[in-house]
Amino acid sequence: MGFLNGPTGLVWVNGDPAETAKVLNGFAERLEHLELKGGVLDGRELSAAELNYLATLPSREQLLAQLAGGVAAPLRGLAGAMNNMITGLAQALNALHAQRAGEGS
């Protein structure tokens, strides 16, 4: 772990590593003397470039929301199509009823 040379601070995280990388990256951007040198994620070393990439990823919550939206979109389309079919059927039945009522008079 070559990134442990020189002055070094360590951060332990329980939770979303992407969110933590975002916070650390934002903090490092505001402080000119702070440099992210690397890290370890699930036993694998990460370079500074990999940490910066991790910081650009959406959070777990954002990814879950995108997944839910992707699953729900076809269902919304199906519900809309079925609603249009039912509306069309109701209008056709109403027109047929009006036509038959006109014939009876």
C-alpha positions as CSV (number, residue, x, y, z in Angstrom):
1,M,0.0,0.0,0.0
2,G,2.2,2.8,-1.4
3,F,-0.4,5.4,-0.5
4,L,0.4,5.1,3.2
5,N,3.8,7.0,2.8
6,G,4.0,10.5,4.2
7,P,1.3,12.2,6.2
8,T,-1.8,10.1,6.0
9,G,-5.3,10.1,7.3
10,L,-7.5,7.1,7.3
11,V,-11.3,6.8,7.1
12,W,-13.4,3.7,7.9
13,V,-16.9,3.5,6.4
14,N,-19.9,1.4,7.0
15,G,-22.3,2.2,4.2
16,D,-22.2,3.4,0.7
17,P,-18.6,3.7,-0.5
18,A,-19.6,5.9,-3.5
19,E,-21.3,8.5,-1.1
20,T,-18.2,8.5,1.1
21,A,-15.9,9.0,-1.9
22,K,-18.1,12.0,-3.0
23,V,-17.8,13.6,0.4
24,L,-14.1,13.1,0.6
25,N,-13.6,14.3,-2.9
26,G,-15.6,17.4,-2.3
27,F,-13.6,18.1,0.9
28,A,-10.3,17.6,-0.9
29,E,-11.4,20.1,-3.6
30,R,-11.9,22.8,-1.0
31,L,-8.6,22.2,0.9
32,E,-5.6,22.7,-1.3
33,H,-3.3,20.7,1.0
34,L,-5.5,17.6,1.1
35,E,-4.8,14.9,-1.5
36,L,-6.6,11.6,-1.8
37,K,-3.9,9.1,-2.5
38,G,-5.9,5.8,-2.6
39,G,-8.0,3.5,-0.6
40,V,-9.1,-0.1,0.0
41,L,-12.5,-1.4,-0.9
42,D,-13.5,-5.0,-0.1
43,G,-9.8,-5.9,0.3
44,R,-8.8,-4.4,-3.1
45,E,-6.5,-1.4,-3.4
46,L,-7.9,1.7,-5.2
47,S,-5.8,4.3,-6.8
48,A,-6.6,8.0,-6.5
49,A,-8.1,7.9,-10.0
50,E,-10.3,5.0,-9.0
51,L,-11.5,6.9,-5.9
52,N,-12.3,9.9,-8.2
53,Y,-14.3,7.6,-10.5
54,L,-16.1,6.1,-7.5
55,A,-17.0,9.6,-6.4
56,T,-18.8,10.2,-9.8
57,L,-21.0,7.1,-9.4
58,P,-24.6,7.6,-8.3
59,S,-25.4,6.6,-4.8
60,R,-27.1,3.3,-4.0
61,E,-30.4,5.1,-3.4
62,Q,-30.2,6.9,-6.8
63,L,-29.5,3.6,-8.5
64,L,-32.4,1.9,-6.8
65,A,-34.7,4.8,-7.8
66,Q,-33.5,4.5,-11.4
67,L,-34.2,0.8,-11.4
68,A,-37.6,1.3,-9.9
69,G,-38.4,3.9,-12.5
70,G,-37.2,1.6,-15.3
71,V,-39.4,-1.2,-14.0
72,A,-42.5,1.0,-13.5
73,A,-42.3,2.8,-16.9
74,P,-43.6,-0.2,-19.0
75,L,-46.3,-0.8,-16.4
76,R,-47.5,2.8,-16.6
77,G,-47.6,2.5,-20.4
78,L,-49.6,-0.7,-20.2
79,A,-52.0,0.9,-17.7
80,G,-52.5,3.9,-20.0
81,A,-53.1,1.7,-23.0
82,M,-55.7,-0.4,-21.1
83,N,-57.4,2.8,-19.9
84,N,-57.6,4.1,-23.5
85,M,-59.1,0.8,-24.6
86,I,-61.7,0.9,-21.8
87,T,-62.5,4.5,-22.7
88,G,-62.9,3.6,-26.3
89,L,-65.2,0.7,-25.5
90,A,-67.3,2.9,-23.2
91,Q,-67.6,5.5,-26.0
92,A,-68.5,2.9,-28.6
93,L,-71.2,1.4,-26.3
94,N,-72.6,4.8,-25.6
95,A,-72.8,5.6,-29.3
96,L,-74.5,2.2,-29.9
97,H,-77.0,2.9,-27.1
98,A,-77.7,6.4,-28.5
99,Q,-78.2,4.9,-32.0
100,R,-80.6,2.2,-30.8
101,A,-82.5,4.7,-28.7
102,G,-82.9,6.9,-31.8
103,E,-84.2,3.9,-33.8
104,G,-86.8,3.1,-31.2
105,S,-88.5,6.5,-31.3
